[in-house]
C-alpha cells in the first residue's frame, strides 16, 4: 500500500446563516464509491490537470496564498482554489464566482459561464490540510477551503445542476452534523469550524501530515498579512 501515489485535492466548507443558525453543506458518497463509501463529506475532489488552465477573476487573500505555499511542492495556490470552485460546481451546481463574460469557456465550465460568471477566490479561505494516512486504497493531500454562502452567485438551495457523485445534498445545522456518518478527518475539521467566531482567514492552518514514517500535527503560519 505504501506505493499508492498521493494526489492533490481541494474541498470547500460552505457555511450559511453563520450569525443566527449556522449550517454547513454536506453530501453523501455512494455505497459503491472506492473511497469513503456512504460517508457524508464536504464537496471536493482531486485536482485535475486542466485546472491549471483556468484564470481566477480575483485571487486568494494574500495570507491564504502564503499558507498554501508552506510545506508544499504540489499545485500552486491558484490551481488548488480553481479545483475547489470546480468541484463545488460539479457536485452541487453552486457557483462561487463573480459576474463576468467568459467566451469559449472549457467544457467543464460551460454551465458556469452561461450563468454569466467566472471563478473568483477573494472570499475563499485556506482553513485545514490533511494527507490520507498509509494503508488506504487511495491517498490525497487535501486542502480545505472555508467560505460563506453569501458569496454564491446563485440560489444556495438549488442543486438542480449537480452531478450524481454526491447524494442527499443538504444544509446541516452545525450542532447536528455530528450525528451523520462522517469520515474521521471530516469530524476533526468540523470541530475546528464549531470554534469559529467569524468567517475569515485563520491566523494558522492545522495540517495533519501523514507519511510512511510518522504522523505529525503541524500549524501552517506565514507572516504575510
FIVO-430866 format. One line per 5 residues: for each residue x, y, z of C-alpha. Coordinates in steps of 0.05 Angstrom, whole numbers, plus 32768, in hexadecimal, padded with zeros to 4 digits. Layout:
BEGIN
X,Y,Z; ...
***
This chain:
BEGIN
8000,8000,8000; 803A,802F,800C; 8045,803A,7FC1; 8000,8059,7FB7; 800B,809F,7F9B
7FF1,80DA,7FC2; 7FC5,8107,7F97; 7FB8,8150,7FA5; 7F6F,815F,7FB6; 7F44,819B,7FC8
7F06,819F,7FF3; 7ED5,81D7,8004; 7EB5,81E0,8048; 7E78,820B,8037; 7E53,822C,8071
7E12,8254,8072; 7DEC,827C,80A6; 7E2B,827D,80CF; 7E14,82B4,8100; 7DD0,8296,810E
7DC9,824C,80FF; 7E0B,8234,80E1; 7E04,81FB,80AF; 7E37,81D7,8084; 7E2D,81B7,8040
7E37,816B,8040; 7E2B,8133,800E; 7E2F,80E7,8012; 7E5E,80BD,7FE9; 7E41,8080,7FC6
7E42,803A,7FE5; 7E6E,8021,7FAB; 7EA0,805B,7FAE; 7EE8,8043,7FB1; 7EFA,8078,7FE5
7ED1,8085,8023; 7E90,8062,800E; 7E50,8079,8030; 7E74,80B0,8055; 7E5A,80F7,8059
7E8F,8128,8040; 7E9A,816F,8028; 7E99,817B,7FDD; 7EDE,816F,7FC1; 7F0D,8142,7F9A
7F4F,8139,7F77; 7F72,8171,7F52; 7F6D,8168,7F06; 7FA5,8179,7ED6; 7F75,81A9,7EB2
7F6C,81D2,7EF2; 7FAF,81F4,7EE2; 7F91,8211,7EA3; 7F5B,8238,7EC8; 7F66,8280,7EDD
7F45,829B,7F1C; 7F20,82DC,7F15; 7F3A,82F2,7F59; 7F72,82CF,7F80; 7F74,82AE,7FC4
7F81,82DB,8001; 7FCC,82E7,8008; 7FD5,82C2,804A; 7FAE,8285,8032; 7FDA,8283,7FF4
8018,8284,801F; 7FFF,824D,804E; 7FEF,8221,8012; 8038,8226,7FFD; 8052,8210,8041
806B,81C7,8042; 8051,81C0,7FFB; 8071,81AD,7FB9; 8030,819A,7F95; 7FFF,81C3,7F6C
8001,820E,7F74; 7FCF,8230,7FA4; 7FA9,824B,7F68; 7FA0,8205,7F4B; 7F89,81EA,7F8E
7F55,8221,7F93; 7F3D,8214,7F4C; 7F35,81CA,7F5C; 7F0C,81DA,7F9A; 7EDD,8208,7F73
7ED6,81D6,7F3A; 7EC7,819C,7F69; 7E92,81C6,7F8D; 7E73,81D6,7F49; 7E74,818E,7F30
7E5B,816D,7F6F; 7E27,81A0,7F86; 7E19,81CF,7F4B; 7E2B,820A,7F77; 7E54,8243,7F5A
7E8B,8264,7F80; 7E9B,829C,7F4F; 7E8E,82E2,7F38; 7E68,82FF,7EFD; 7E96,8301,7EC1
7E93,82EB,7E79; 7EB8,82AA,7E6A; 7EB8,829B,7E1F; 7ED4,8257,7E0B; 7ED1,823B,7E52
7EEB,81F3,7E57; 7EB7,81BC,7E55; 7EBA,81B0,7EA1; 7EA7,81F9,7EAB; 7E73,8207,7E75
7E38,8208,7EA6; 7E60,8235,7ED4; 7E6D,8264,7E99; 7E25,8262,7E81; 7E12,827D,7EC6
7E3D,82BA,7EB4; 7E74,82AB,7EE6; 7EBE,829C,7EEC; 7EDE,827A,7F28; 7EF6,82AA,7F5E
7F1D,829A,7F9D; 7F20,82DA,7FC5; 7EEF,82BE,7FF9; 7F0E,8278,7FFC; 7F37,826C,803B
7F6A,8234,8044; 7F53,8213,8084; 7F6E,81CC,808C; 7F9D,8199,806B; 7FA2,814E,8073
7FC7,8116,8050; 7FA4,80D2,804F; 7FCD,80A1,8079; 7FEF,8063,805C; 7FC5,8025,8055
7F8B,8043,802F; 7F77,8030,7FE8; 7F7F,8078,7FD2; 7FA7,80B1,7FF0; 7F9D,80FB,7FEB
7FC0,813B,8002; 7F80,8161,800E; 7F7A,81AC,8019; 7F39,81C3,8039; 7F1F,8208,8028
7EEB,822E,8050; 7EB9,8260,8035; 7E73,827B,8040; 7E36,826C,8016; 7E2A,82B7,8010
7E61,82B8,7FDC; 7E3D,8287,7FAE; 7E24,82A3,7F6C; 7DE6,8276,7F6C; 7DB1,825A,7F9A
7DD2,8231,7FD2; 7D96,8202,7FD3; 7D97,81F3,7F88; 7DBD,81B2,7F7C; 7D9D,81A5,7F38
7DDF,81AB,7F13; 7E04,817B,7F41; 7E23,813B,7F26; 7E12,80F9,7F48; 7E53,80F0,7F6E
7E35,8108,7FB0; 7DEE,80F7,7FC6; 7DC4,8114,7FFD; 7DE2,8159,7FF6; 7DC9,8182,8031
7DD8,81BB,805F; 7DE5,819C,80A3; 7DE3,81C5,80E4; 7E29,81C5,8103; 7E0E,81AB,8145
7DEF,816F,8121; 7E24,815C,80EF; 7E47,812D,811F; 7E0D,80FC,8119; 7E1F,80EE,80D0
7E4C,80B6,80B7; 7E8C,80DF,80B1; 7ED4,80CF,80A0; 7F04,80D9,80DA; 7F26,8115,80BB
7EE4,8136,80AA; 7ED1,8132,80F3; 7F13,8153,8106; 7F08,818B,80D3; 7EC1,8197,80EC
7EDC,819C,8133; 7F08,81D6,811A; 7ECC,81F5,80F7; 7EA2,81F2,8136; 7ED5,821D,815A
7ED1,8256,8128; 7EB8,829B,813C; 7EBB,82B6,80F4; 7EC6,829E,80AD; 7F09,82B7,8096
7F52,82A4,808D; 7F6C,827E,80CB; 7FAD,8294,80EB; 7FC8,824D,80E3; 7FB2,820F,80BE
7FB1,81C9,80DD; 7FD7,8196,80B4; 7FD3,814B,80BF; 8012,8132,809C; 800F,80E7,8095
8048,80C4,8072; 8065,807E,8073; 8094,808D,80AD; 806A,80B7,80DD; 802C,80E1,80E7
8034,8129,80FB; 8004,8160,810E; 801F,81A3,80F7; 8007,81EB,80F3; 8013,8210,80B2
801E,8259,80C3; 803E,828A,8093; 804F,82D0,80AA; 802E,82F1,806D; 7FF1,831A,8082
***
